[in-house]
Amino acid sequence: MLGIEYTLPGPIATKMEIYIGFQEGGYLGSFLAAVFATVAPSLIHMLTLMVLLYKFGAYPQVKRMTLMLNRQLRCFLE
C-alpha cells in the first residue's frame, strides 16, 4: 500500500491516514481521520501558544518578541 501512496500527489502521511480511516470506518472514518490528522495538531499548537501568550504576555521580553513577529508577518503577508 505504501508504494501506491508514493504515486499520488500530496503528503504521504495524510494519504495513509485517510486510507487507514477508510479501512477502519468507511467514508466517515476517512473524513474524520483526514480532519483530525490535519487540523488537530495545528489547533493544539495554536491553543498552547495562545495560553502561553496570555499567561506571559505582560513580560517585556514577550512584548518585544510579539512586536517583532508582528512586523515580520506584515511584511510576509503584503
N, CA, C and O atoms as CSV, one atom per row, in Angstrom:
chain,resi,resn,atom,element,x,y,z
A,1,MET,N,N,0.821,-1.191,0.000
A,1,MET,CA,C,0.000,0.000,0.000
A,1,MET,C,C,0.863,1.252,0.000
A,1,MET,O,O,0.491,2.254,-0.611
A,2,LEU,N,N,1.996,1.216,0.665
A,2,LEU,CA,C,2.852,2.399,0.716
A,2,LEU,C,C,3.384,2.755,-0.662
A,2,LEU,O,O,3.603,3.931,-0.951
A,3,GLY,N,N,3.596,1.756,-1.522
A,3,GLY,CA,C,4.062,2.024,-2.875
A,3,GLY,C,C,3.057,2.830,-3.674
A,3,GLY,O,O,3.440,3.691,-4.467
A,4,ILE,N,N,1.780,2.564,-3.476
A,4,ILE,CA,C,0.729,3.321,-4.169
A,4,ILE,C,C,0.704,4.763,-3.667
A,4,ILE,O,O,0.436,5.685,-4.436
A,5,GLU,N,N,0.978,4.954,-2.403
A,5,GLU,CA,C,0.953,6.299,-1.820
A,5,GLU,C,C,1.998,7.207,-2.453
A,5,GLU,O,O,1.779,8.413,-2.567
A,6,TYR,N,N,3.130,6.644,-2.866
A,6,TYR,CA,C,4.177,7.464,-3.477
A,6,TYR,C,C,3.779,7.981,-4.853
A,6,TYR,O,O,4.331,8.980,-5.313
A,7,THR,N,N,2.836,7.326,-5.517
A,7,THR,CA,C,2.440,7.759,-6.857
A,7,THR,C,C,1.416,8.881,-6.828
A,7,THR,O,O,1.242,9.572,-7.832
A,8,LEU,N,N,0.742,9.080,-5.719
A,8,LEU,CA,C,-0.285,10.107,-5.623
A,8,LEU,C,C,0.330,11.435,-5.177
A,8,LEU,O,O,1.304,11.444,-4.424
A,9,PRO,N,N,-0.230,12.551,-5.634
A,9,PRO,CA,C,0.313,13.846,-5.197
A,9,PRO,C,C,-0.077,14.157,-3.754
A,9,PRO,O,O,-1.115,13.702,-3.273
A,10,GLY,N,N,0.744,14.921,-3.079
A,10,GLY,CA,C,0.430,15.353,-1.716
A,10,GLY,C,C,1.263,14.624,-0.679
A,10,GLY,O,O,2.015,13.706,-1.008
A,11,PRO,N,N,1.127,15.037,0.582
A,11,PRO,CA,C,1.893,14.409,1.665
A,11,PRO,C,C,1.469,12.953,1.882
A,11,PRO,O,O,0.283,12.626,1.876
A,12,ILE,N,N,2.448,12.110,2.070
A,12,ILE,CA,C,2.187,10.682,2.216
A,12,ILE,C,C,1.460,10.387,3.520
A,12,ILE,O,O,0.570,9.536,3.549
A,13,ALA,N,N,1.820,11.070,4.590
A,13,ALA,CA,C,1.199,10.797,5.888
A,13,ALA,C,C,-0.305,11.047,5.845
A,13,ALA,O,O,-1.075,10.263,6.398
A,14,THR,N,N,-0.728,12.117,5.201
A,14,THR,CA,C,-2.158,12.419,5.127
A,14,THR,C,C,-2.889,11.358,4.328
A,14,THR,O,O,-3.987,10.943,4.699
A,15,LYS,N,N,-2.288,10.916,3.234
A,15,LYS,CA,C,-2.934,9.887,2.419
A,15,LYS,C,C,-3.042,8.565,3.172
A,15,LYS,O,O,-4.048,7.864,3.064
A,16,MET,N,N,-2.007,8.227,3.934
A,16,MET,CA,C,-2.052,6.996,4.719
A,16,MET,C,C,-3.118,7.085,5.798
A,16,MET,O,O,-3.817,6.106,6.060
A,17,GLU,N,N,-3.250,8.250,6.429
A,17,GLU,CA,C,-4.273,8.400,7.462
A,17,GLU,C,C,-5.665,8.264,6.870
A,17,GLU,O,O,-6.543,7.649,7.475
A,18,ILE,N,N,-5.871,8.836,5.688
A,18,ILE,CA,C,-7.173,8.727,5.039
A,18,ILE,C,C,-7.459,7.273,4.676
A,18,ILE,O,O,-8.581,6.799,4.855
A,19,TYR,N,N,-6.463,6.570,4.173
A,19,TYR,CA,C,-6.653,5.172,3.799
A,19,TYR,C,C,-6.962,4.308,5.016
A,19,TYR,O,O,-7.873,3.480,4.987
A,20,ILE,N,N,-6.198,4.508,6.081
A,20,ILE,CA,C,-6.443,3.726,7.300
A,20,ILE,C,C,-7.812,4.065,7.874
A,20,ILE,O,O,-8.527,3.177,8.337
A,21,GLY,N,N,-8.183,5.348,7.847
A,21,GLY,CA,C,-9.520,5.727,8.308
A,21,GLY,C,C,-10.603,5.094,7.469
A,21,GLY,O,O,-11.643,4.704,7.999
A,22,PHE,N,N,-10.382,4.982,6.162
A,22,PHE,CA,C,-11.356,4.341,5.286
A,22,PHE,C,C,-11.450,2.850,5.579
A,22,PHE,O,O,-12.543,2.282,5.575
A,23,GLN,N,N,-10.311,2.216,5.830
A,23,GLN,CA,C,-10.319,0.788,6.142
A,23,GLN,C,C,-11.042,0.506,7.453
A,23,GLN,O,O,-11.721,-0.512,7.586
A,24,GLU,N,N,-10.897,1.398,8.410
A,24,GLU,CA,C,-11.494,1.170,9.722
A,24,GLU,C,C,-12.947,1.634,9.812
A,24,GLU,O,O,-13.761,0.995,10.479
A,25,GLY,N,N,-13.276,2.740,9.145
A,25,GLY,CA,C,-14.606,3.295,9.344
A,25,GLY,C,C,-15.322,3.741,8.088
A,25,GLY,O,O,-16.301,4.481,8.179
A,26,GLY,N,N,-14.871,3.319,6.920
A,26,GLY,CA,C,-15.548,3.703,5.685
A,26,GLY,C,C,-15.295,5.166,5.351
A,26,GLY,O,O,-14.272,5.745,5.718
A,27,TYR,N,N,-16.254,5.739,4.648
A,27,TYR,CA,C,-16.093,7.126,4.212
A,27,TYR,C,C,-16.075,8.100,5.387
A,27,TYR,O,O,-15.314,9.068,5.388
A,28,LEU,N,N,-16.914,7.838,6.384
A,28,LEU,CA,C,-16.910,8.698,7.567
A,28,LEU,C,C,-15.581,8.602,8.304
A,28,LEU,O,O,-15.057,9.612,8.774
A,29,GLY,N,N,-15.038,7.405,8.406
A,29,GLY,CA,C,-13.742,7.226,9.057
A,29,GLY,C,C,-12.627,7.940,8.320
A,29,GLY,O,O,-11.742,8.523,8.947
A,30,SER,N,N,-12.659,7.901,6.984
A,30,SER,CA,C,-11.619,8.596,6.228
A,30,SER,C,C,-11.749,10.102,6.382
A,30,SER,O,O,-10.745,10.809,6.472
A,31,PHE,N,N,-12.987,10.598,6.414
A,31,PHE,CA,C,-13.189,12.038,6.618
A,31,PHE,C,C,-12.705,12.465,7.991
A,31,PHE,O,O,-11.988,13.458,8.113
A,32,LEU,N,N,-13.084,11.735,9.018
A,32,LEU,CA,C,-12.668,12.089,10.381
A,32,LEU,C,C,-11.155,11.984,10.551
A,32,LEU,O,O,-10.541,12.825,11.208
A,33,ALA,N,N,-10.560,10.954,9.960
A,33,ALA,CA,C,-9.107,10.811,10.053
A,33,ALA,C,C,-8.408,11.964,9.356
A,33,ALA,O,O,-7.416,12.484,9.866
A,34,ALA,N,N,-8.910,12.368,8.204
A,34,ALA,CA,C,-8.290,13.476,7.479
A,34,ALA,C,C,-8.409,14.777,8.254
A,34,ALA,O,O,-7.447,15.540,8.347
A,35,VAL,N,N,-9.580,15.030,8.809
A,35,VAL,CA,C,-9.783,16.278,9.552
A,35,VAL,C,C,-8.928,16.306,10.809
A,35,VAL,O,O,-8.231,17.288,11.065
A,36,PHE,N,N,-8.978,15.237,11.594
A,36,PHE,CA,C,-8.234,15.247,12.847
A,36,PHE,C,C,-6.731,15.172,12.624
A,36,PHE,O,O,-5.974,15.761,13.396
A,37,ALA,N,N,-6.281,14.474,11.604
A,37,ALA,CA,C,-4.848,14.365,11.360
A,37,ALA,C,C,-4.281,15.662,10.811
A,37,ALA,O,O,-3.104,15.958,11.018
A,38,THR,N,N,-5.097,16.435,10.118
A,38,THR,CA,C,-4.613,17.672,9.521
A,38,THR,C,C,-4.824,18.866,10.437
A,38,THR,O,O,-3.934,19.706,10.572
A,39,VAL,N,N,-5.980,18.951,11.063
A,39,VAL,CA,C,-6.349,20.144,11.824
A,39,VAL,C,C,-5.934,20.049,13.290
A,39,VAL,O,O,-5.492,21.045,13.863
A,40,ALA,N,N,-6.062,18.895,13.900
A,40,ALA,CA,C,-5.844,18.768,15.337
A,40,ALA,C,C,-4.438,19.175,15.787
A,40,ALA,O,O,-4.331,19.905,16.772
A,41,PRO,N,N,-3.353,18.750,15.129
A,41,PRO,CA,C,-2.032,19.181,15.617
A,41,PRO,C,C,-1.843,20.695,15.582
A,41,PRO,O,O,-1.307,21.276,16.527
A,42,SER,N,N,-2.276,21.334,14.503
A,42,SER,CA,C,-2.147,22.795,14.426
A,42,SER,C,C,-3.019,23.480,15.462
A,42,SER,O,O,-2.605,24.468,16.069
A,43,LEU,N,N,-4.210,22.968,15.668
A,43,LEU,CA,C,-5.113,23.543,16.659
A,43,LEU,C,C,-4.526,23.442,18.059
A,43,LEU,O,O,-4.593,24.396,18.834
A,44,ILE,N,N,-3.954,22.299,18.383
A,44,ILE,CA,C,-3.351,22.113,19.711
A,44,ILE,C,C,-2.174,23.065,19.903
A,44,ILE,O,O,-2.027,23.668,20.966
A,45,HIS,N,N,-1.335,23.200,18.873
A,45,HIS,CA,C,-0.196,24.111,18.988
A,45,HIS,C,C,-0.644,25.563,19.128
A,45,HIS,O,O,-0.082,26.307,19.932
A,46,MET,N,N,-1.633,25.968,18.367
A,46,MET,CA,C,-2.104,27.358,18.451
A,46,MET,C,C,-2.757,27.644,19.797
A,46,MET,O,O,-2.555,28.721,20.357
A,47,LEU,N,N,-3.530,26.709,20.325
A,47,LEU,CA,C,-4.142,26.917,21.639
A,47,LEU,C,C,-3.078,26.993,22.735
A,47,LEU,O,O,-3.193,27.800,23.657
A,48,THR,N,N,-2.051,26.162,22.637
A,48,THR,CA,C,-0.965,26.204,23.605
A,48,THR,C,C,-0.235,27.544,23.537
A,48,THR,O,O,0.071,28.146,24.566
A,49,LEU,N,N,0.039,28.002,22.320
A,49,LEU,CA,C,0.698,29.299,22.162
A,49,LEU,C,C,-0.161,30.431,22.706
A,49,LEU,O,O,0.351,31.357,23.335
A,50,MET,N,N,-1.465,30.358,22.467
A,50,MET,CA,C,-2.370,31.387,22.964
A,50,MET,C,C,-2.380,31.425,24.497
A,50,MET,O,O,-2.370,32.500,25.095
A,51,VAL,N,N,-2.402,30.255,25.120
A,51,VAL,CA,C,-2.385,30.198,26.586
A,51,VAL,C,C,-1.074,30.770,27.126
A,51,VAL,O,O,-1.076,31.519,28.103
A,52,LEU,N,N,0.042,30.416,26.489
A,52,LEU,CA,C,1.332,30.932,26.945
A,52,LEU,C,C,1.435,32.444,26.768
A,52,LEU,O,O,1.944,33.140,27.647
A,53,LEU,N,N,0.956,32.952,25.637
A,53,LEU,CA,C,0.982,34.404,25.440
A,53,LEU,C,C,0.065,35.124,26.410
A,53,LEU,O,O,0.388,36.217,26.877
A,54,TYR,N,N,-1.074,34.523,26.717
A,54,TYR,CA,C,-1.991,35.137,27.678
A,54,TYR,C,C,-1.369,35.156,29.073
A,54,TYR,O,O,-1.529,36.120,29.823
A,55,LYS,N,N,-0.658,34.077,29.410
A,55,LYS,CA,C,-0.075,33.970,30.740
A,55,LYS,C,C,1.160,34.855,30.907
A,55,LYS,O,O,1.334,35.492,31.946
A,56,PHE,N,N,2.027,34.894,29.870
A,56,PHE,CA,C,3.288,35.608,29.973
A,56,PHE,C,C,3.337,36.866,29.114
A,56,PHE,O,O,4.421,37.402,28.882
A,57,GLY,N,N,2.215,37.341,28.645
A,57,GLY,CA,C,2.178,38.486,27.743
A,57,GLY,C,C,2.595,39.801,28.367
A,57,GLY,O,O,2.940,40.738,27.647
A,58,ALA,N,N,2.573,39.895,29.680
A,58,ALA,CA,C,2.919,41.154,30.344
A,58,ALA,C,C,4.434,41.356,30.464
A,58,ALA,O,O,4.883,42.469,30.735
A,59,TYR,N,N,5.216,40.310,30.270
A,59,TYR,CA,C,6.672,40.441,30.373
A,59,TYR,C,C,7.213,41.267,29.204
A,59,TYR,O,O,6.754,41.112,28.072
A,60,PRO,N,N,8.183,42.142,29.472
A,60,PRO,CA,C,8.726,42.986,28.396
A,60,PRO,C,C,9.375,42.181,27.268
A,60,PRO,O,O,9.296,42.572,26.103
A,61,GLN,N,N,10.010,41.071,27.605
A,61,GLN,CA,C,10.643,40.254,26.583
A,61,GLN,C,C,9.602,39.682,25.620
A,61,GLN,O,O,9.829,39.627,24.412
A,62,VAL,N,N,8.482,39.267,26.155
A,62,VAL,CA,C,7.419,38.697,25.325
A,62,VAL,C,C,6.781,39.784,24.469
A,62,VAL,O,O,6.429,39.542,23.315
A,63,LYS,N,N,6.631,40.984,25.033
A,63,LYS,CA,C,6.078,42.092,24.247
A,63,LYS,C,C,6.983,42.427,23.068
A,63,LYS,O,O,6.497,42.668,21.963
A,64,ARG,N,N,8.306,42.446,23.297
A,64,ARG,CA,C,9.234,42.713,22.193
A,64,ARG,C,C,9.182,41.608,21.145
A,64,ARG,O,O,9.227,41.874,19.944
A,65,MET,N,N,9.087,40.374,21.608
A,65,MET,CA,C,9.038,39.256,20.681
A,65,MET,C,C,7.790,39.318,19.802
A,65,MET,O,O,7.871,39.113,18.591
A,66,THR,N,N,6.642,39.599,20.409
A,66,THR,CA,C,5.410,39.663,19.621
A,66,THR,C,C,5.417,40.870,18.688
A,66,THR,O,O,4.854,40.804,17.595
A,67,LEU,N,N,6.041,41.964,19.099
A,67,LEU,CA,C,6.148,43.122,18.219
A,67,LEU,C,C,7.006,42.804,16.997
A,67,LEU,O,O,6.663,43.185,15.878
A,68,MET,N,N,8.125,42.104,17.211
A,68,MET,CA,C,8.982,41.724,16.085
A,68,MET,C,C,8.263,40.737,15.164
A,68,MET,O,O,8.355,40.856,13.943
A,69,LEU,N,N,7.556,39.774,15.734
A,69,LEU,CA,C,6.808,38.821,14.908
A,69,LEU,C,C,5.704,39.514,14.126
A,69,LEU,O,O,5.437,39.163,12.977
A,70,ASN,N,N,5.067,40.487,14.742
A,70,ASN,CA,C,4.000,41.227,14.068
A,70,ASN,C,C,4.546,41.938,12.833
A,70,ASN,O,O,3.920,41.917,11.773
A,71,ARG,N,N,5.719,42.572,12.970
A,71,ARG,CA,C,6.334,43.273,11.835
A,71,ARG,C,C,6.717,42.288,10.732
A,71,ARG,O,O,6.507,42.569,9.552
A,72,GLN,N,N,7.267,41.157,11.099
A,72,GLN,CA,C,7.677,40.182,10.097
A,72,GLN,C,C,6.474,39.579,9.384
A,72,GLN,O,O,6.518,39.356,8.174
A,73,LEU,N,N,5.423,39.316,10.109
A,73,LEU,CA,C,4.220,38.760,9.469
A,73,LEU,C,C,3.582,39.763,8.524
A,73,LEU,O,O,3.064,39.380,7.475
A,74,ARG,N,N,3.612,41.036,8.880
A,74,ARG,CA,C,3.071,42.057,7.983
A,74,ARG,C,C,3.838,42.088,6.668
A,74,ARG,O,O,3.242,42.156,5.593
A,75,CYS,N,N,5.158,42.038,6.760
A,75,CYS,CA,C,5.979,42.030,5.538
A,75,CYS,C,C,5.734,40.768,4.732
A,75,CYS,O,O,5.715,40.816,3.502
A,76,PHE,N,N,5.548,39.658,5.390
A,76,PHE,CA,C,5.339,38.384,4.714
A,76,PHE,C,C,3.984,38.355,3.995
A,76,PHE,O,O,3.881,37.824,2.889
A,77,LEU,N,N,2.968,38.913,4.607
A,77,LEU,CA,C,1.620,38.854,4.051
A,77,LEU,C,C,1.338,39.923,3.008
A,77,LEU,O,O,0.371,39.800,2.256
A,78,GLU,N,N,2.149,40.959,2.943
A,78,GLU,CA,C,1.907,42.018,1.963
A,78,GLU,C,C,2.401,41.685,0.602
A,78,GLU,O,O,2.262,42.490,-0.319
